[in-house]
Each structure stands twice: as structure tokens, then as C-alpha cells.
């Protein structure tokens, strides 16, 4: 009995110390979020807010329903007369980040367990070790960490030239290398060099930090490209990476000097965070509870089953941790958006990969963006949930066949 008592006492003490440690880490992170380097949002006078309002006012069907749910859940608008797209444009204008700072509520901000960070760090480390059988890996540390992958001699063809064909990968929330494992292998087998810039606020590993914002991140990538004399690049963006891609692309296209030195050859967007519907919702996430977020994600997921409901709970939780809030504070969501009429003539092909049950981007709620901004033959759809494309058997068949032609 005494041994059992000692065991229970020791276990309780260790458990109590662990809870206190996690509580300390959480309170420290809450303070860091409030003090982090935030993005300097572009003023509404730049014109993009008007375009965002236009996107809202012409919304219909599922897209309109989603936007009104965002209005109701984030701003507690219950009066049927006020629950309208016009009201959403008004609150969007009144709560624009250039006018009003985001307030972090300690109740809404949920802890990101330190043990999860350790686990993901180990998972990333193991993934790097496995990739080393096919790749030479280098790491650059500046304002952000940039991992470079080069195909080994036993993998690459005789035509391989370093940095002749380079893919930049904009990862999703968490920055997990595990999720990109299959994609990286496909790329190196096709003689591509790969740059993986890690976005500190969205990195779930022990490398997580709040020391840079979206523009610091993109400028660091550009600085690296110029330093290495990398002229031709292909872009890949998944999930949250969609917004990073839009920012990076705009910096290149709107600067004649840069666009003459760095040429974008193709763009591949997988289940991206791009549209006004998703961007507005993500921007105002900090105004609602985690339970409301999960309800919203569930309402936007077609063909809900137990698997999708569980994944939605996990997604909703991470959005309300330091990852989601840190990204929201450091990302100019309302400026970099794929508008329904973007009027941009791209000198390169853009490919879009959609999962039908994806809450973030799907062919029902976002059909106007798809029809107006993408060539029909460049849009690929699969039945499944957010993130499924990167694990799908269709990845090599579809994406692999396209990149093998370059």
C-alpha cells in the first residue's frame, strides 16, 4: 500500500508540475502575442477595401451564407434586419486593422501544449533524416529560416543544373515538413531544387517565434534569391501559404526592377487561403470563441462524418492558439486577397487544386473566383477534406505530370 501511495503521490506531483509549466508557457505566449511584431496594414485608401466590399456585396448562395455566419458569430448580429452583406461591409470598414488594433482575449486564446511542439520538432527532424537519402539539405537563418533541398547525384539526371529549376514552397499553418514529404520527393525526382521558407508565427515546432511579419518574411526570401542569383522560380502554396504567395507575388510583379531579375514560371495552389470569404473569416477569428469557430467550420464542410468532425475540432483548436493568432497579427489578410475580378494578366500558368469537402476553398462557395481567375483546364478537383491533396495518390499523377514537362 505504501509503495502504491508513493507512486500516486509522485505521479500527482509530476502531473501538477507539468500543468503549472504549461500554464506558465501559455501566459508567457499570451503576453508575447500582445507584444509581437505586427504587420503594418495597408490603408483602406489603397483601394483594396473597396474591392473587398464589392466581393461581399455580390456574394450569393453558399458564399453569402458563409459571410453572414461570420458576421453573426464574430459581431453578435442577431437582428434579421441587420444581418446583411451591407452590414458586413460596414463592420469591415469600422474594424479595419489600420483603424483598430486586434484585442487578444485570454479566454479565446487557447494554450498550445509544449509537448506538441516537441513532438512536431522530432517529427520534422526524422523527416529531414529520411529526405537526406534523396536530398542534400542546407539551412539559412536570417529574419526567417530557409531550408534548401537539392537532389543527390543518384537521383538527378545528367541535365541537372543547380538553381536552374527552383520551387519555393509556402507551407500551411504549422509549417510541418511531414505534410510536404511526398511533394518534396516528387520535386527532387524531377530535378527541382526546393526552398522552404519557414514562417515563424505559423511554425508549430520549437522554432516558433513572433519576431517577423508577412513582409519581413517575403523580403527575406527575395534577398536570398538575389544573393544566390536564382532567376527562375516556380511557386507552390498550400492552405495559409496562399496568403503568403499573394504577398510575395505582388512584391515581385509591382517592382519592375525585381520582376526583371526574378521570373515566376508557374504557380501551383493547393487548397489555398485566398478568397475574400475565407480571408475575412480568418481575420476576425479572434472575436469569437473556439466553439463558434468549430461550428462554423462544420457548417462549411460538405458531407460531414466523424472523421471530418474530429479534424474540424483539431483545426478549430489550432486556429485559437498562438499559431492562429500570431499569424493573424502578422499577416495583412484584408490587403492580399484573390478578388473575384482581379484584372491581372499573368505571364505564367496558375494551377489550382481543390478538395470538394474543404471549408477553406471549394468549388461551390468560391466558384466565381475559380471561373473568373483560373483557366478551366488548370483546375483539378478531388473528393476529400482540407489537406488531402498532399497525401493523395493523385498528387504524382496530376502535379507530377505537369512539373515533369517544365
JOBEL-V115066 format. One record per residue. N is the residue number from 1. RES is the residue in one letter. PHI is phi in whole degrees, -180 to 180 (999 if undefined). D_FIRST is the distance of its C-alpha to the first C-alpha in Angstrom with 1 decimal. Layout:
<<N RES PHI D_FIRST> <N RES PHI D_FIRST>>
This chain:
<<1 X 999 0.0> <2 X -65 3.8> <3 X -65 5.4> <4 X -64 5.1> <5 X -62 6.1> <6 X -64 8.6> <7 X -65 9.8> <8 X -63 10.5> <9 X -64 12.1> <10 X -65 14.1> <11 X -63 15.2> <12 X -65 16.3> <13 X -66 18.2> <14 X -64 19.9> <15 X -63 20.8> <16 X -64 22.1> <17 X -64 24.2> <18 X -64 25.6> <19 X -62 26.7> <20 X -64 28.3> <21 X -63 30.0> <22 X -64 31.4> <23 X -64 32.6> <24 X -62 34.3> <25 X -61 36.0> <26 X -65 37.1> <27 X -64 38.7> <28 X -66 40.4> <29 X -68 41.8> <30 X -60 43.1> <31 X -67 44.9> <32 X -64 46.3> <33 X -61 47.6> <34 X -70 49.5> <35 X -109 51.0> <36 X -65 51.5> <37 X -74 54.9> <38 X -89 56.2> <39 X -79 59.1> <40 X -88 62.5> <41 X -66 63.4> <42 X -65 67.0> <43 X -67 69.1> <44 X -58 70.1> <45 X -68 73.7> <46 X -69 73.1> <47 X 101 73.8> <48 X -71 70.6> <49 X -66 69.4> <50 X -63 72.5> <51 X -69 71.8> <52 X -67 68.2> <53 X -63 69.6> <54 X -63 72.1> <55 X -57 69.3> <56 X -68 67.6> <57 X -67 70.7> <58 X -98 71.7> <59 X -66 68.3> <60 X -150 68.3> <61 X 63 66.2> <62 X -61 62.6> <63 X -61 63.1> <64 X -63 64.3> <65 X -58 61.4> <66 X -63 59.0> <67 X -67 60.7> <68 X -70 60.8> <69 X -65 57.0> <70 X -60 56.6> <71 X -60 58.9> <72 X -66 57.1> <73 X -80 53.5> <74 X -93 54.2> <75 X -124 56.7> <76 X 52 55.8> <77 X -91 59.3> <78 X -109 59.2> <79 X -66 62.8> <80 X -55 64.5> <81 X -72 67.7> <82 X -93 66.0> <83 X -79 63.9> <84 X -145 66.5> <85 X -67 67.1> <86 X -64 69.4> <87 X -65 66.6> <88 X -62 64.4> <89 X -64 67.2> <90 X -69 67.5> <91 X -69 63.8> <92 X -65 63.9> <93 X -67 66.8> <94 X -70 65.3> <95 X -109 61.9> <96 X -60 63.2> <97 X -60 61.2> <98 X -74 64.4> <99 X -108 64.5> <100 X -139 61.0> <101 X -72 57.8> <102 X -73 54.7> <103 X -100 52.1> <104 X -92 48.5> <105 X -87 46.3> <106 X -61 42.7> <107 X -74 41.6> <108 X -76 43.6> <109 X -76 42.5> <110 X -100 39.2> <111 X -70 36.9> <112 X -101 37.3> <113 X -55 33.9> <114 X -62 34.2> <115 X -65 32.1> <116 X -67 35.0> <117 X -63 37.5> <118 X -63 35.7> <119 X -60 35.4> <120 X -69 39.2> <121 X -65 40.1> <122 X -65 38.6> <123 X -62 40.2> <124 X -64 43.6> <125 X -61 43.2> <126 X -64 42.6> <127 X -64 45.6> <128 X -60 47.8> <129 X -63 46.9> <130 X -68 47.8> <131 X -66 51.0> <132 X -64 52.0> <133 X -72 53.1> <134 X -114 55.9> <135 X -128 56.4> <136 X -94 57.0> <137 X -118 55.0> <138 X -124 56.0> <139 X -127 54.5> <140 X -110 56.6> <141 X -120 55.1> <142 X -130 57.3> <143 X -63 56.8> <144 X -138 54.8> <145 X -85 53.4> <146 X -122 55.7> <147 X -92 54.6> <148 X -113 57.6> <149 X -119 57.4> <150 X -126 60.3> <151 X -63 60.8> <152 X -74 60.6> <153 X -59 63.7> <154 X -76 62.4> <155 X -106 62.0> <156 X -77 64.9> <157 X -87 68.5> <158 X -69 71.6> <159 X -86 72.7> <160 X -64 69.6> <161 X -133 70.5> <162 X -58 67.9> <163 X 66 67.7> <164 X -70 70.5> <165 X -126 68.2> <166 X -130 65.3> <167 X -104 62.8> <168 X -104 61.0> <169 X -104 57.8> <170 X -100 56.7> <171 X -76 53.1> <172 X -89 51.3> <173 X -62 48.6> <174 X 111 45.8> <175 X 62 48.2> <176 X -70 46.2> <177 X -75 47.9> <178 X -58 45.9> <179 X -65 48.0> <180 X -97 51.2> <181 X -55 50.4> <182 X -65 52.7> <183 X -63 55.4> <184 X -61 55.5> <185 X -63 55.8> <186 X -63 58.7> <187 X -67 60.5> <188 X -67 60.3> <189 X -70 61.6> <190 X -108 64.6> <191 X 69 65.4> <192 X -93 64.0> <193 X -86 62.6> <194 X -131 59.8> <195 X -114 59.0> <196 X -120 55.7> <197 X -79 55.7> <198 X -93 52.2> <199 X -87 52.4> <200 X -49 49.9> <201 X -64 49.1> <202 X -105 48.4> <203 X -91 46.4> <204 X -80 42.7> <205 X -77 41.9> <206 X -70 41.1> <207 X -84 44.9> <208 X -57 45.1> <209 X -154 47.3> <210 X -118 49.6> <211 X -89 52.3> <212 X -140 55.1> <213 X -115 56.6> <214 X -57 58.5> <215 X -74 61.7> <216 X -57 60.3> <217 X -60 58.6> <218 X -68 61.8> <219 X -67 64.0> <220 X -66 61.7> <221 X -64 62.1> <222 X -62 65.9> <223 X -61 66.0> <224 X -66 64.1> <225 X -61 66.6> <226 X -68 69.6> <227 X -65 68.3> <228 X -88 67.7> <229 X 56 71.0> <230 X -91 69.4> <231 X -96 72.2> <232 X -113 71.2> <233 X -132 67.9> <234 X -116 66.3> <235 X -114 63.7> <236 X -123 60.6> <237 X -139 58.6> <238 X -126 55.6> <239 X 56 54.2> <240 X -56 54.0> <241 X -60 56.2> <242 X -60 59.1> <243 X -69 59.5> <244 X -64 59.3> <245 X -60 62.0> <246 X -60 64.3> <247 X -65 64.1> <248 X -61 64.7> <249 X -61 67.5> <250 X -65 69.3> <251 X -66 69.2> <252 X -73 70.9> <253 X -69 73.4> <254 X -92 74.5> <255 X -124 75.2> <256 X -60 78.4> <257 X -65 77.6> <258 X -68 74.1> <259 X -67 75.2> <260 X -82 77.9> <261 X -98 75.4> <262 X -120 72.5> <263 X -109 73.2> <264 X -82 70.8> <265 X -95 71.5> <266 X -147 69.2> <267 X -131 66.3> <268 X -126 63.5> <269 X -112 61.4> <270 X -108 58.3> <271 X 43 56.9> <272 X -82 57.9> <273 X -85 57.4> <274 X -136 61.1> <275 X -80 62.6> <276 X -60 63.2> <277 X -57 61.0> <278 X -77 57.9> <279 X -64 58.7> <280 X -61 59.2> <281 X -64 55.9> <282 X -64 54.0> <283 X -64 55.7> <284 X -98 54.7> <285 X -57 51.1> <286 X -68 49.8> <287 X -94 51.4> <288 X -135 49.1> <289 X -79 45.4> <290 X -62 43.5> <291 X -67 43.5> <292 X -67 47.3> <293 X -62 47.5> <294 X -63 45.5> <295 X -62 47.7> <296 X -65 50.8> <297 X -62 49.8> <298 X -62 49.0> <299 X -67 52.4> <300 X -99 54.1> <301 X -101 52.5> <302 X -74 54.5> <303 X 56 53.0> <304 X -62 49.5> <305 X -137 46.7> <306 X -59 43.0> <307 X -62 43.3> <308 X -67 45.8> <309 X -62 43.8> <310 X -67 40.7> <311 X -64 42.9> <312 X -65 44.6> <313 X -63 41.4> <314 X -64 40.6> <315 X -62 44.1> <316 X -59 44.1> <317 X -65 41.0> <318 X -64 42.4> <319 X -61 45.7> <320 X -96 43.9> <321 X -97 42.1> <322 X -61 43.7> <323 X -65 45.4> <324 X -66 47.4> <325 X -70 48.2> <326 X -64 49.0> <327 X -69 51.4> <328 X -63 53.0> <329 X -69 53.7> <330 X -106 55.2> <331 X -121 57.2> <332 X -86 60.6> <333 X -55 59.8> <334 X -79 62.8> <335 X -97 65.3> <336 X -96 64.4> <337 X -140 64.6> <338 X -83 66.3> <339 X -77 68.8> <340 X -66 70.5> <341 X -128 73.8> <342 X -84 73.1> <343 X 54 76.7> <344 X -105 75.6> <345 X -96 77.5> <346 X -83 75.1> <347 X -83 76.8> <348 X -151 73.9> <349 X -82 72.1> <350 X -117 68.9> <351 X -112 66.6> <352 X -121 64.1> <353 X -121 61.2> <354 X -117 59.7> <355 X -108 56.8> <356 X -64 57.8> <357 X -97 54.5> <358 X -79 54.1> <359 X -78 53.8> <360 X -84 55.2> <361 X -153 58.4> <362 X -145 59.8> <363 X -81 63.2> <364 X -100 63.3> <365 X -71 62.6> <366 X -113 64.1> <367 X -64 67.0> <368 X -67 69.6> <369 X -64 68.2> <370 X -63 68.1> <371 X -68 71.7> <372 X -85 73.2> <373 X -112 71.6> <374 X -132 70.9> <375 X -70 73.1> <376 X -56 72.2> <377 X -75 72.1> <378 X -101 69.5> <379 X -109 66.9> <380 X -122 64.3> <381 X -125 61.9> <382 X -136 58.9> <383 X -81 56.8> <384 X 161 53.3> <385 X -100 51.1> <386 X -57 51.3> <387 X 97 50.6> <388 X -68 51.4> <389 X -60 54.6> <390 X -72 52.9> <391 X -108 50.9> <392 X -73 53.7> <393 X -68 55.7> <394 X -77 58.8> <395 X -60 58.2> <396 X -70 59.9> <397 X -65 62.4> <398 X -91 63.6> <399 X -64 62.7> <400 X -61 63.1> <401 X -69 66.5> <402 X -70 67.8> <403 X -71 66.8> <404 X -70 68.1> <405 X -87 71.6> <406 X -83 71.6>>
